[in-house]
Every structure is written in structure tokens, then in C-alpha cells.
Amino acid sequence: MKAFLTLTWTESKLFLREPAATFFTLGFPLLLLFAFGTIFGNGPASAPGNVGYTTRALPGYVALTIGALSLLSLPITLATQRDQGILRRFRVTPLRPTTVLGTQAAVNLFMLVVSTVLLLVAALTYDVPLPSSVLLATGALLFTGTAFLSLGFLLGALMPTARAAQSVGMALFFPMLFLSGAAIPQFLFPDWLTTASLALPLTHVTRLLQDAWLHGQWNGTAALVLAGTGLTSTVVAAWAFQWS
């Protein structure tokens, strides 16, 4: 446990020293919140369902953070550590693989929680209420974060270099960002685009978070999709992962 906590603390500091990771995790969601909050406000008629635009959009910004951590931060970190021989050095230490990889999961989940808290505090500017069920919303946050991070481990296992991980991660992240409802709520989309977006895993992250946060309901369909995605990604990542 001591080794896990020490390594987690070290990796957390390294995470915050990386400008791109810090921006997309902590800065970019806040930037969107203030930008669109200023434009659309949070009046009761500004979004369907008798909720304000910013209230409805907030869970999407949390989904955006999950996507950034899973598709940009985690795979690039793993690929960089492989490139630099850090993973190979870890392998010959008493540290178990579960400790090394569990540390990465813990760091990213911690940053997700920090980003979510910052968003909730910032959203008070627009009188955004707390989730209707805090317990359910917290469970949805941890479930979606854990399930989607498995895609990050998969990319980290498959990508041979940090540059490849960055290129593939960005190619996946930005289409999902704009089509999943994370950055732009899907009630603004035409019906055909909303239907097509169901092929994107981040869409199900956004929908599960929205239902839990706004309505106090658990979206079983989205949960099944994410559970299947997480399980499949974990199995393939464990099979393909290499230390060097």
C-alpha cells in the first residue's frame, strides 16, 4: 500500500506538470462552461425538459473530462513510459504490475473528481443546482470514468510510441467531443445525427451522466454499452500490453 500511495503521489505531480493534460482536464471544461454559459445562460426555457442550458450541459462537460483523460492523457503517459524505458525498469522492481497500472487508474480518477468539483463550483455562477441524487450521480461518475478509462489502457497497450498514441487519441477524441453531446448538447442536433452518435462510446457516457444528474435515473442501456466496452477493452489490453 505504501508503494502504491507513493507512486500515486509522484504520478499526480507529473500529471500536473504536463500542460496539455492539465488544460484538457481542468481548464477546457471550465472554458466551455463559462463560454456557453455566457452565451445561452441558464434560464428555465433555454433547454428541453424545463431545465436551463448550463444545467443540462454540465454533465456533458464532465463526460468531456472523462474522454480527455481516457483518450489523451492515459495512453500518452503509458506510451511515453514505454518509450523511455520506465515501464521496463518498473518490471524488474518489487512493484507488481497491478500496482503500476492501478496507480495510473487512481491518478486519472482523482483528476476526474477534481475537475468535476471545479465544474460544480464554477456552475454556481449560473445557479446550476446540485444533482437530484448526489449518491447516484457519484456512482455514475465513478462507473463511467472507470469503464471509459479501459479504452485508455487499450490504446496505451496497442500504440508503440507516444506520438502514435497522441495521434490516434486525438483522432478519436475530437469527433466524440463534438458528436457525443459532451461539448454541444444533442437537443441542438438533427435526429439523424443524434441516432448516428449512438455508435460513439462517449455518447453513452454523456447520457448516463445526464440521466443520473438531471433526473436521478440510471440509464441501463448506456450502462450495458459501457460495461461491455470496458470489459472488452480490458481483456484486449491485458493480452496486448507490453512493458517494452
FENZINOR-V305039 format. One record per helix or strand. SS is the DSSP state (h for helix, s for strand). FROM is the first residue (numbers start at 1). LEN is the number of residues. If there is no record, write none. Layout:
# FENZINOR-V305039
SS|FROM|LEN ; SS|FROM|LEN
This chain:
# FENZINOR-V305039
h|2|15 ; h|19|22 ; s|47|1 ; s|51|1 ; h|53|31 ; h|86|6 ; h|97|30 ; h|134|25 ; h|162|18 ; h|186|3 ; h|191|9 ; h|201|15 ; h|220|21
